[in-house]
Amino acid sequence: ENVSISFNFTLKNPLPTEAEIHITFPAGYREIEYATVHRQYGLSGTLDLQLGDSLGAAKVLRMIYNADAITPAGTHVQIIISGIKNRFFSSRSQNFHVETFLKAGLDRIDKSGPLVVPGSGSTGSQTYGVVVDRDSVQIFDATNPGRAFEAASIAGEGSVTQGVSALDVGGDNLYFVAGGKLMRFNLESPEITHVLLYASAQVMGGFVSIEWDEREQRLIGLALLDGEMIMSLIDQNMGNVSALSSQATLPGCGSCECSPSQGVSAIDSEGGLFYMSSQLTLLTVRTDDGRLERTTPIVQGDGGFTGFASLEFDGLGLPGDHEPLGLIGMAMLGDQVELVQVDAMTGALTRFAQIFDEEFSGNIVGGVSSLTPGNRHYVALAHSKLLYIDLSTRVVSYFTPSADDVNSVGGSSWSFVEISRFLPPVAVDDTGDTSTDSITYRDAPLNVDDLDISILGLETPVRPGDVNNYFSVRVEGMDVALNNSIAISTSSECLEGDWVLGGEPVTIKSSQSDVVSFSLTFDEPSQFFFCYSRDDNFNNAFRRLNWGAGQTNDYFETTVASFSVSNVPLPVGTPVSIQFAGALKAGDVVKLILDDDTINPADLCSFAPLYPGSQPITLVAIDSLQIREYELGAVTEISADVLLTPSNGEPLRMCYRPAGGSAFTLMSSHGSSIQGSVVSMQGVGQGGSSQCSTAD
């Protein structure tokens, strides 16, 4: 909606008769080019508005000032701007900046510190709710959920797994699962991204529950892998799902009654415990290694116990109001539904608040619950009613939408609900001259793709050598400056501690164009990000920078070994040479497999058959003539001649297993991505042998 914004500041230095005032608007404000000055105080001259340059996602409004007299230092100024569309949504408060310049806007006079615009709900609350309703991510005011608005669409992404969600409040991210993908909803942007979930050599069967481990800053959950329930770590950037340890497999019970219920879980991050429930028992699992700590039968009351509809963990309480409640949940006790405290050691239930009974009946939607920030309310869903249970007064409130309000919140089609709070703005290190209080918080990346900075010359996939991987890229553009820095990160967030080994920050040695080199160390296929740091307007923080002509690539892929062929499509029935390169050594094994689109790509190297006419190729020995050395490392290059049998033109892929390794991984075709490593086949004749060229 259109809003008016009032800026109030005090001049530290006099403002000349000809000057400029620049106001930097944070991301999300729109139609700034149509802004008008509604009213001004303290300035005797006129203000002519122009849209200035963009700083990443931020926009600058230039005010050209002309007056007959100098405005003295100490003058209090108020400027009210109208005609601007407000932010759509952001989980964080936003920072504005006000600067004064001499004529032409080049020489700065004063600069304010961050002027904070707080986030709040329509009733002044500091909390909001997020739900998925069918194929829509919706947001609503947590204290007045009468209406909601769509923040993002997930149409076409597949079915959302009921009750499986996790909220990383500090990181501004909500995670859930849909269509075999891990969906990440960034609450500050807001925007949806996703990665395909895979489990290396295991068959991925979905998730029973996930939780955000606040202490360890990671996503963990109970996954179904190869038909077994395994406590797993989920790489939220790559999608890889791996067991927390060799002890992380839950013992099978053989019936639904004793299996963990979908979406019914809670985490005690500080205590290192993950709780789940079946219809009969409470399961307590260690978060460090995924080992089952205990299985506790629930003590049944007079009406019997038929399971929990949801669980939450209150480890903080509400200071000045109530002590931490520990594990709490919505228990189904015969005809009654009650919020209870759960003793995880004994299985005893302490009744806390009654929700439904035989006279006032209803059904709780399983797996859909949340604690509000500050642990003031337990939120759950019943039919189309949103329930708020006040943990201090134990009063239950029901929010029911009106029948004619299509945007009302509260529907049985919800997959989950999470309640979060608005956060302070990101850090600003350069406070400058200001009449407001300076505010410092953790810095977060901003998009710098609008800058004239290009990363060129990268040849993918990047391979390791026998010592380290060595590659160079050219960094060029008008915004490339001396003493800027570039680094390589495992995460798009570009935070300290995420640097790839050998990809630590490198200083730019010349402006507008420079060649930088990296020596990376890795032992499995990965996806890495370029991160760039510059001082002006970006406070030296690293931000992700897309690479390639037109800055169209957000990450680059690595492979332990790659292959190339003499011609494509690869013929069958006639000898053809395949070249392998990378960190190859004696004992490594390469195999050629048939890809007929019947096997999940993550499982191809484990279950796909050998391509007809081929056998696994074992590298017997490496000769010095097969090693190509560089300044920072070396690459082994080996050729193998193969003669393949036609197989209805089915495509071929290559798999690689290092010496002493237990599993094969997909190899990349040199110059393409890991997923683009299919070599199409062309039938010529018959054949049936393979041989490897190795040195004695």
TORDODO-412255 format. One record per residue (C-alpha): residue in three letters; x, y, z. Coordinates in steps of 0.25 Angstrom, whole numbers, padded with zeros to 4 digits, always signed. Example, Ala and Ser with C-alpha at 12.3 -4.5 7.8 and 13.67 -1.06 7.14 Angstrom:
ALA+0049-0018+0031 SER+0055-0004+0029 
***
This chain:
GLU+0000+0000+0000 ASN+0004+0015-0002 VAL+0011+0021+0011 SER+0016+0034+0015 ILE+0030+0033+0022 SER+0035+0044+0031 PHE+0050+0047+0033 ASN+0055+0055+0044 PHE+0070+0059+0046 THR+0079+0070+0051 LEU+0090+0076+0043 LYS+0103+0075+0049 ASN+0109+0084+0038 PRO+0103+0095+0030 LEU+0095+0092+0018 PRO+0099+0101+0006 THR+0089+0108-0003 GLU+0092+0098-0014 ALA+0093+0084-0008 GLU+0087+0070-0009 ILE+0080+0061+0001 HIS+0081+0046-0001 ILE+0072+0036+0006 THR+0075+0021+0004 PHE+0063+0012+0004 PRO+0064-0002+0008 ALA+0060-0014-0001 GLY+0045-0015-0002 TYR+0040-0001-0004 ARG+0035+0001-0018 GLU+0031+0013-0027 ILE+0041+0022-0021 GLU+0043+0029-0034 TYR+0028+0034-0032 ALA+0031+0040-0018 THR+0027+0054-0015 VAL+0030+0063-0003 HIS+0018+0064+0005 ARG+0023+0074+0015 GLN+0036+0080+0020 TYR+0041+0087+0032 GLY+0054+0094+0035 LEU+0058+0096+0021 SER+0055+0109+0014 GLY+0058+0105+0000 THR+0052+0095-0010 LEU+0054+0080-0012 ASP+0054+0074-0026 LEU+0053+0058-0025 GLN+0061+0049-0034 LEU+0063+0034-0034 GLY+0078+0031-0031 ASP+0087+0019-0033 SER+0083+0005-0027 LEU+0092-0001-0016 GLY+0090-0015-0018 ALA+0075-0017-0014 ALA+0074-0003-0007 LYS+0070+0010-0015 VAL+0075+0024-0013 LEU+0065+0036-0014 ARG+0073+0049-0018 MET+0067+0062-0013 ILE+0073+0074-0021 TYR+0073+0086-0011 ASN+0073+0101-0015 ALA+0071+0112-0005 ASP+0075+0127-0004 ALA+0082+0125+0009 ILE+0091+0115+0016 THR+0084+0106+0026 PRO+0092+0107+0039 ALA+0098+0095+0047 GLY+0088+0090+0058 THR+0076+0092+0050 HIS+0065+0081+0052 VAL+0060+0076+0039 GLN+0047+0068+0036 ILE+0044+0063+0022 ILE+0031+0055+0019 ILE+0031+0047+0007 SER+0018+0042+0000 GLY+0014+0033-0011 ILE+0023+0021-0008 LYS+0019+0007-0007 ASN+0022+0000+0006 ARG+0030-0013+0008 PHE+0023-0025+0004 PHE+0028-0033+0016 SER+0041-0035+0023 SER+0044-0042+0036 ARG+0055-0032+0040 SER+0054-0017+0043 GLN+0060-0008+0032 ASN+0071+0002+0032 PHE+0070+0016+0025 HIS+0081+0025+0023 VAL+0081+0040+0021 GLU+0093+0048+0015 THR+0096+0062+0011 PHE+0105+0066-0001 LEU+0110+0078-0008 LYS+0105+0081-0021 ALA+0105+0070-0031 GLY+0105+0059-0020 LEU+0120+0056-0020 ASP+0125+0062-0007 ARG+0118+0057+0005 ILE+0116+0067+0017 ASP+0108+0058+0027 LYS+0104+0044+0028 SER+0094+0038+0038 GLY+0095+0025+0045 PRO+0084+0014+0043 LEU+0070+0020+0044 VAL+0062+0008+0048 VAL+0048+0005+0044 PRO+0043-0006+0053 GLY+0035-0018+0048 SER+0022-0020+0055 GLY+0008-0026+0052 SER-0005-0019+0050 THR-0008-0019+0065 GLY+0006-0015+0069 SER+0011-0029+0072 GLN+0025-0033+0069 THR+0021-0047+0064 TYR+0015-0053+0051 GLY+0011-0067+0047 VAL+0015-0075+0035 VAL+0007-0086+0029 VAL+0006-0094+0016 ASP-0008-0096+0011 ARG-0009-0105-0001 ASP+0001-0099-0011 SER+0003-0085-0004 VAL+0012-0080+0007 GLN+0004-0070+0015 ILE+0007-0060+0026 PHE-0002-0054+0036 ASP-0001-0045+0049 ALA+0000-0055+0060 THR-0009-0047+0070 ASN-0020-0044+0060 PRO-0020-0056+0050 GLY-0033-0052+0043 ARG-0026-0050+0030 ALA-0014-0055+0023 PHE-0006-0052+0010 GLU+0001-0060+0000 ALA+0016-0058+0002 ALA+0021-0069-0008 SER+0015-0079-0017 ILE+0019-0094-0018 ALA+0010-0098-0029 GLY+0016-0110-0036 GLU+0026-0113-0026 GLY+0019-0126-0021 SER+0012-0130-0008 VAL+0016-0124+0005 THR+0019-0134+0015 GLN+0009-0132+0027 GLY+0015-0127+0040 VAL+0030-0127+0035 SER+0035-0113+0037 ALA+0046-0105+0045 LEU+0049-0091+0048 ASP+0063-0084+0049 VAL+0059-0071+0055 GLY+0072-0065+0055 GLY+0075-0069+0041 ASP+0062-0064+0035 ASN+0059-0077+0029 LEU+0047-0087+0030 TYR+0050-0101+0025 PHE+0039-0111+0020 VAL+0039-0123+0010 ALA+0031-0124-0003 GLY+0032-0133-0015 GLY+0045-0140-0010 LYS+0051-0126-0008 LEU+0056-0118+0004 MET+0049-0104+0002 ARG+0055-0092+0009 PHE+0046-0080+0011 ASN+0055-0068+0014 LEU+0047-0059+0023 GLU+0054-0046+0020 SER+0053-0046+0005 PRO+0043-0053+0005 GLU+0046-0064-0006 ILE+0046-0079-0008 THR+0058-0087-0012 HIS+0059-0102-0011 VAL+0070-0114-0013 LEU+0067-0128-0017 LEU+0068-0137-0005 TYR+0077-0149-0007 ALA+0085-0160+0002 SER+0097-0164-0006 ALA+0096-0179-0008 GLN+0083-0181+0000 VAL+0069-0180-0004 MET+0062-0167+0001 GLY+0048-0170+0006 GLY+0044-0157+0012 PHE+0044-0151+0026 VAL+0036-0153+0038 SER+0040-0140+0045 ILE+0051-0129+0045 GLU+0055-0119+0055 TRP+0065-0108+0055 ASP+0077-0110+0065 GLU+0079-0096+0070 ARG+0092-0099+0078 GLU+0099-0106+0067 GLN+0092-0097+0056 ARG+0088-0109+0047 LEU+0076-0117+0042 ILE+0073-0131+0047 GLY+0062-0140+0046 LEU+0057-0155+0045 ALA+0058-0160+0031 LEU+0054-0173+0024 LEU+0066-0178+0017 ASP+0066-0192+0011 GLY+0054-0195+0019 GLU+0060-0192+0032 MET+0057-0180+0041 ILE+0070-0173+0043 MET+0073-0160+0051 SER+0080-0151+0040 LEU+0087-0138+0037 ILE+0081-0130+0026 ASP+0090-0121+0018 GLN+0081-0109+0015 ASN+0090-0104+0004 MET+0093-0117-0004 GLY+0081-0126+0000 ASN+0090-0138+0005 VAL+0084-0146+0016 SER+0093-0154+0024 ALA+0092-0162+0037 LEU+0097-0155+0050 SER+0106-0167+0053 SER+0106-0182+0051 GLN+0097-0183+0064 ALA+0086-0174+0058 THR+0077-0185+0053 LEU+0064-0187+0061 PRO+0060-0201+0064 GLY+0048-0206+0057 CYS+0036-0210+0064 GLY+0027-0216+0053 SER+0014-0209+0056 CYS+0009-0195+0053 GLU+0005-0193+0068 CYS+0020-0193+0072 SER+0025-0185+0060 PRO+0028-0170+0062 SER+0016-0161+0058 GLN+0017-0152+0046 GLY+0022-0138+0050 VAL+0021-0141+0065 SER+0034-0137+0070 ALA+0042-0126+0079 ILE+0056-0123+0081 ASP+0063-0119+0094 SER+0075-0113+0087 GLU+0083-0109+0099 GLY+0081-0122+0106 GLY+0084-0130+0093 LEU+0071-0138+0092 PHE+0061-0140+0081 TYR+0047-0145+0085 MET+0037-0153+0077 SER+0025-0160+0080 SER+0017-0173+0076 GLN+0003-0176+0080 LEU+0009-0184+0092 THR+0022-0178+0095 LEU+0031-0166+0096 LEU+0045-0167+0089 THR+0057-0159+0093 VAL+0069-0158+0084 ARG+0082-0152+0086 THR+0085-0141+0076 ASP+0100-0143+0075 ASP+0100-0157+0070 GLY+0085-0160+0067 ARG+0086-0172+0077 LEU+0073-0176+0084 GLU+0074-0171+0099 ARG+0061-0177+0104 THR+0047-0182+0100 THR+0037-0178+0111 PRO+0023-0184+0112 ILE+0013-0173+0114 VAL+0005-0174+0127 GLN-0009-0176+0124 GLY-0020-0169+0131 ASP-0035-0174+0133 GLY-0038-0170+0119 GLY-0026-0177+0113 PHE-0015-0171+0104 THR-0016-0172+0089 GLY-0004-0163+0085 PHE+0001-0148+0084 ALA-0004-0139+0073 SER+0008-0130+0075 LEU+0020-0128+0084 GLU+0028-0115+0087 PHE+0039-0112+0097 ASP+0039-0100+0106 GLY+0054-0098+0111 LEU+0053-0084+0115 GLY+0040-0081+0121 LEU+0035-0067+0122 PRO+0043-0058+0131 GLY+0035-0052+0142 ASP+0023-0061+0139 HIS+0026-0076+0138 GLU+0038-0085+0139 PRO+0042-0094+0127 LEU+0031-0105+0125 GLY+0040-0114+0118 LEU+0034-0124+0109 ILE+0019-0121+0106 GLY+0009-0127+0096 MET-0005-0129+0092 ALA-0009-0142+0097 MET-0021-0150+0093 LEU-0028-0156+0105 GLY-0040-0164+0102 ASP-0051-0154+0099 GLN-0042-0143+0104 VAL-0031-0135+0097 GLU-0022-0127+0107 LEU-0009-0119+0107 VAL+0000-0127+0117 GLN+0014-0126+0122 VAL+0022-0139+0119 ASP+0032-0146+0129 ALA+0041-0152+0119 MET+0048-0161+0129 THR+0035-0167+0135 GLY+0025-0165+0124 ALA+0016-0157+0134 LEU+0006-0147+0129 THR+0002-0134+0137 ARG-0010-0128+0131 PHE-0008-0113+0128 ALA-0020-0109+0120 GLN-0033-0116+0115 ILE-0036-0114+0100 PHE-0047-0123+0097 ASP-0056-0133+0105 GLU-0068-0141+0103 GLU-0077-0129+0103 PHE-0069-0120+0095 SER-0063-0129+0085 GLY-0053-0127+0074 ASN-0041-0132+0066 ILE-0026-0127+0067 VAL-0019-0127+0054 GLY-0006-0136+0056 GLY+0007-0130+0055 VAL+0003-0115+0053 SER+0008-0107+0065 SER+0017-0096+0070 LEU+0022-0088+0082 THR+0021-0073+0080 PRO+0034-0066+0083 GLY+0036-0064+0097 ASN+0028-0077+0100 ARG+0016-0069+0103 HIS+0006-0078+0095 TYR+0005-0092+0090 VAL-0002-0091+0076 ALA-0009-0103+0070 LEU-0020-0105+0059 ALA-0033-0112+0061 HIS-0042-0113+0049 SER-0042-0099+0043 LYS-0039-0093+0057 LEU-0026-0087+0061 LEU-0024-0090+0076 TYR-0015-0081+0085 ILE-0013-0087+0099 ASP-0007-0076+0108 LEU+0004-0083+0116 SER+0002-0074+0128 THR-0013-0073+0130 ARG-0016-0086+0123 VAL-0027-0079+0115 VAL-0030-0085+0102 SER-0034-0076+0090 TYR-0041-0080+0077 PHE-0039-0072+0064 THR-0050-0075+0054 PRO-0050-0069+0040 SER-0063-0063+0034 ALA-0069-0072+0023 ASP-0068-0061+0013 ASP-0054-0057+0015 VAL-0046-0065+0005 ASN-0033-0059+0011 SER-0036-0063+0025 VAL-0026-0071+0033 GLY-0029-0085+0039 GLY-0032-0097+0030 SER-0031-0112+0031 SER-0022-0112+0019 TRP-0010-0106+0026 SER+0002-0115+0026 PHE+0009-0108+0038 VAL+0009-0095+0045 GLU+0021-0087+0051 ILE+0021-0074+0059 SER+0033-0065+0059 ARG+0037-0051+0063 PHE+0042-0039+0056 LEU+0057-0037+0057 PRO+0066-0025+0058 PRO+0073-0020+0045 VAL+0085-0025+0040 ALA+0098-0019+0044 VAL+0104-0006+0040 ASP+0118-0004+0043 ASP+0120+0011+0038 THR+0111+0019+0047 GLY+0116+0033+0042 ASP+0111+0045+0048 THR+0097+0043+0054 SER+0087+0049+0064 THR+0081+0035+0066 ASP+0086+0023+0075 SER+0096+0014+0068 ILE+0091+0000+0066 THR+0100-0012+0063 TYR+0095-0026+0060 ARG+0100-0038+0052 ASP+0103-0034+0038 ALA+0096-0042+0027 PRO+0099-0043+0012 LEU+0093-0034+0002 ASN+0092-0036-0013 VAL+0103-0030-0021 ASP+0100-0035-0034 ASP+0096-0021-0039 LEU+0110-0017-0038 ASP+0119-0017-0050 ILE+0128-0029-0045 SER+0129-0041-0054 ILE+0136-0055-0051 LEU+0141-0061-0064 GLY+0150-0072-0069 LEU+0145-0083-0059 GLU+0145-0097-0065 THR+0135-0106-0059 PRO+0134-0116-0052 VAL+0146-0112-0044 ARG+0155-0124-0041 PRO+0165-0127-0030 GLY+0179-0131-0033 ASP+0189-0140-0026 VAL+0193-0129-0017 ASN+0182-0118-0017 ASN+0173-0113-0028 TYR+0178-0101-0035 PHE+0170-0092-0044 SER+0170-0077-0047 VAL+0159-0067-0051 ARG+0159-0053-0056 VAL+0151-0043-0048 GLU+0148-0031-0056 GLY+0138-0019-0057 MET+0137-0004-0053 ASP+0134-0008-0039 VAL+0146-0016-0036 ALA+0156-0009-0027 LEU+0169-0010-0021 ASN+0169-0017-0008 ASN+0155-0023-0010 SER+0155-0038-0006 ILE+0149-0051-0013 ALA+0147-0064-0006 ILE+0140-0078-0008 SER+0130-0082+0002 THR+0122-0095+0004 SER+0110-0087+0007 SER+0103-0076-0001 GLU+0102-0068+0012 CYS+0117-0065+0011 LEU+0119-0065+0026 GLU+0132-0066+0034 GLY+0135-0081+0036 ASP+0129-0085+0023 TRP+0141-0084+0014 VAL+0146-0096+0006 LEU+0159-0101+0011 GLY+0169-0094+0001 GLY+0158-0084-0003 GLU+0160-0073+0008 PRO+0160-0059+0004 VAL+0169-0054-0007 THR+0172-0039-0008 ILE+0170-0032-0022 LYS+0183-0026-0026 SER+0179-0017-0037 SER+0166-0009-0040 GLN+0156-0013-0052 SER+0163-0026-0055 ASP+0171-0036-0048 VAL+0174-0051-0048 VAL+0173-0059-0035 SER+0176-0073-0032 PHE+0171-0083-0022 SER+0177-0097-0017 LEU+0165-0104-0012 THR+0164-0117-0004 PHE+0152-0126-0005 ASP+0149-0141-0006 GLU+0135-0142-0011 PRO+0126-0135-0021 SER+0121-0121-0016 GLN+0115-0108-0020 PHE+0123-0096-0016 PHE+0120-0081-0016 PHE+0128-0068-0020 CYS+0128-0058-0009 TYR+0132-0043-0011 SER+0136-0032-0001 ARG+0137-0017-0003 ASP+0137-0006+0006 ASP+0129+0005+0000 ASN+0114+0004+0004 PHE+0116-0011+0007 ASN+0124-0010+0020 ASN+0134-0020+0016 ALA+0125-0032+0018 PHE+0125-0043+0008 ARG+0113-0045-0001 ARG+0111-0056-0011 LEU+0114-0052-0025 ASN+0109-0059-0038 TRP+0119-0063-0048 GLY+0121-0065-0063 ALA+0117-0056-0074 GLY+0104-0048-0070 GLN+0106-0053-0056 THR+0096-0065-0058 ASN+0102-0075-0050 ASP+0101-0075-0034 TYR+0110-0087-0031 PHE+0120-0096-0038 GLU+0121-0111-0036 THR+0133-0119-0033 THR+0136-0133-0036 VAL+0147-0143-0031 ALA+0150-0148-0045 SER+0144-0144-0059 PHE+0144-0150-0072 SER+0144-0146-0087 VAL+0141-0153-0100 SER+0147-0152-0114 ASN+0133-0150-0120 VAL+0118-0149-0116 PRO+0109-0156-0117 LEU+0119-0168-0113 PRO+0118-0179-0123 VAL+0116-0193-0120 GLY+0122-0205-0127 THR+0135-0198-0130 PRO+0147-0194-0121 VAL+0146-0180-0115 SER+0156-0174-0105 ILE+0151-0168-0092 GLN+0161-0158-0084 PHE+0160-0158-0069 ALA+0166-0146-0061 GLY+0167-0142-0046 ALA+0172-0147-0033 LEU+0174-0161-0039 LYS+0183-0172-0033 ALA+0186-0186-0033 GLY+0174-0194-0028 ASP+0164-0185-0032 VAL+0152-0191-0040 VAL+0143-0185-0051 LYS+0131-0192-0057 LEU+0122-0189-0068 ILE+0107-0190-0065 LEU+0094-0190-0073 ASP+0084-0179-0069 ASP+0070-0183-0074 ASP+0063-0172-0065 THR+0057-0183-0056 ILE+0067-0180-0044 ASN+0068-0168-0036 PRO+0081-0160-0040 ALA+0086-0161-0026 ASP+0085-0176-0026 LEU+0091-0179-0040 CYS+0105-0182-0036 SER+0099-0192-0026 PHE+0088-0199-0034 ALA+0090-0196-0049 PRO+0095-0208-0057 LEU+0108-0207-0065 TYR+0107-0203-0079 PRO+0107-0215-0088 GLY+0121-0219-0093 SER+0128-0212-0081 GLN+0135-0216-0068 PRO+0140-0208-0056 ILE+0153-0201-0059 THR+0163-0202-0048 LEU+0175-0193-0049 VAL+0188-0202-0047 ALA+0199-0191-0046 ILE+0201-0177-0049 ASP+0213-0173-0058 SER+0220-0159-0056 LEU+0217-0157-0071 GLN+0202-0157-0067 ILE+0203-0146-0057 ARG+0202-0131-0062 GLU+0208-0122-0052 TYR+0203-0107-0049 GLU+0209-0096-0040 LEU+0200-0100-0029 GLY+0197-0115-0031 ALA+0196-0126-0041 VAL+0185-0134-0049 THR+0186-0148-0053 GLU+0182-0151-0067 ILE+0179-0166-0072 SER+0173-0171-0085 ALA+0164-0184-0086 ASP+0160-0190-0099 VAL+0146-0197-0099 LEU+0138-0205-0109 LEU+0123-0205-0105 THR+0111-0213-0109 PRO+0098-0206-0114 SER+0087-0204-0104 ASN+0075-0198-0111 GLY+0083-0184-0111 GLU+0082-0183-0096 PRO+0091-0172-0090 LEU+0103-0175-0082 ARG+0109-0169-0069 MET+0122-0171-0062 CYS+0124-0174-0047 TYR+0137-0173-0039 ARG+0142-0180-0026 PRO+0155-0175-0020 ALA+0165-0186-0015 GLY+0160-0191-0001 GLY+0146-0184-0003 SER+0133-0191-0001 ALA+0124-0184-0010 PHE+0124-0179-0025 THR+0120-0165-0028 LEU+0116-0159-0042 MET+0127-0153-0050 SER+0125-0141-0058 SER+0128-0139-0073 HIS+0139-0129-0074 GLY+0133-0115-0077 SER+0119-0119-0072 SER+0112-0120-0058 ILE+0111-0133-0050 GLN+0096-0134-0054 GLY+0100-0132-0069 SER+0110-0144-0069 VAL+0101-0153-0079 VAL+0107-0157-0091 SER+0097-0161-0102 MET+0100-0174-0110 GLN+0100-0177-0125 GLY+0099-0191-0130 VAL+0109-0195-0140 GLY+0112-0210-0139 GLN+0114-0221-0129 GLY+0126-0222-0118 GLY+0129-0226-0105 SER+0142-0223-0098 SER+0148-0212-0090 GLN+0163-0209-0086 CYS+0170-0199-0078 SER+0183-0192-0082 THR+0192-0192-0069 ALA+0207-0192-0067 ASP+0215-0203-0060 
***
